[in-house]
Amino acid sequence: MKDDSSTGLNEFKEKVTSINAHLKYLEMILSGHRWTGEGDKYIYTGEVLAGSETINTAISLLSPYTHESNLITVKDEQSFARQVYFTAMTFLRETMTQEGCRAENQKKIFEIFYETLINIGDIILNSKGTMELLLSDKEEVSIT
């Protein structure tokens, strides 16, 4: 039987890996790839949605969310939602005028970006239980 801290550490590793998988998915989809449904495998479709400048903007705005420290956030859901909102608006503002971001793809690009941002946010907000398990005393965990 695994102890609670081993289980918590495994859950933490899964969440971090999952966050990075969302970021990789965003990058690949925008650059014209499709996930094969197997592990980390993508195939090129030729349907490039965004240029490198737009992709780099998306990745740079989301990268701070992928740091492990975000999994121990003490922000309440409302504060976190405000942060997500400003990140989304920054992405919109930055990409509206970038070369390589065609007008007909802008809505789809933003939807993919926003969905990724929300999914990463869900992982971060739902990681609090795992982090409490990892960081708290075993005696405290068994009492509560």
N, C-alpha and C positions, 0 to 999 in steps of 0.2 A: 504494500500500500504506500503510495506517495504521500509525503507530508504536504501540508497546505502551501508552504513556501515554494516547493517544486512545482506544484500545480499552478500557482500564481505566476511564477517565472515563465513557464511554458505559455500561459495565456498572454503574458506581456510580449513575448517574442512573436507570437502569432499576430497580435495586433499591430506591432511595428512592421512586420512583413506585409501585412494586409494593407497598411497605409501606403507603403512603397509600391505595392502592386497597383493601387489606384492611380498613382502618379505615372507609372510606366504605361498603364492602359491609356491614359489621357494623351500622353506623348505619342504613342503609336497610332491611335485613332486619328489624331490631327495630322499626322504625317503620312496618312494613306495606307495604314495597315489594318488588319482585322484579326482579332483573337481567334485562334483555332479551336479553343475549348480545352486545350491540353496544356497544363502547367503555364509556362512563360513563353509559349510559342505564338508567333504572329506571322501572317503572310501579307505580302504587299498586294493591295487592291488597285492602286493607281488613283484612288479617289482622295487626293490630297486636299484637306480642308483648309489648312493654314500654312503660311510660310514660317520659316525658322524664327523670325522676329516675334511673331505671335506665340509660337510654341514656347520660345524661351521666356516670354513674359508670363505665360500660364505656369510654367514650371517654377520660375523664380518666386511667383506669388504664393504658390502652394508648398514649396519646399520648407518654409519655416514650420508648417503644420506637421511635417513628417518627422521632426526631431523628437526623440524619445521623451524629452522634458515636457512636451505637450500632453503626454499621457498622465501626468500628475498635476494637471491644471486644477486650480482651485476656483476658477471662474464659475459663476452660476450660468445657467442656460441662457438667460437674457443677455448677459455681458458677452458670452461667446457668440450668440446670434448677432449682436451688434458688430463684433469683429468680422464675422463671416460676411455680413452685409457690406461693410466697407471694403473688404477684399474683393468681393464680386463687382462692386462699383468701380474700383480701381482698374480691374481687368477690362471692364467695358470701356472706360475712358481711355485707357492706354491702347486698346486694340482697334478702336473705331477708325483711326487714321493710319494705321500701319500698312505698309506695302505687304502684299501677300495675304491679305485678309479680304477676300472678295465680299462684296455686299451681300450676294446671294447665300454665302456661307456663314455670315455673322451670327444669325440667330442660332443655328445649329452648333456653332463653336461655343457660344455663350452657354447654351443648354448643357453641353458636354462638360464644360468647365464648372458650371454651377453644380451639376449633379455630382461631380467628383469632389468638389469642395464640401458639399453636404454629407456625402458618404464618409469622407475623412473626419468631418466634425462629429458624426455619429460614433465613430470608433473612439475618438478622443473622449467624448462625454460619457460613453459607456465603459471606459476603462477605469473609472474611479474605483469600482469595487475590486478589480484586480490589483490596483496599486495599494489600496488599503490593506489587502491581504498580504502583499509583499512587504510593506513598510511597517506594519503593526506587529506588536509583540504576539507570540503564539498564545500566551495566556489571555491576552485581550481578545484575540480572535475566538478562542474557545468559550469565553464568557459571553460575548455578544451574539 
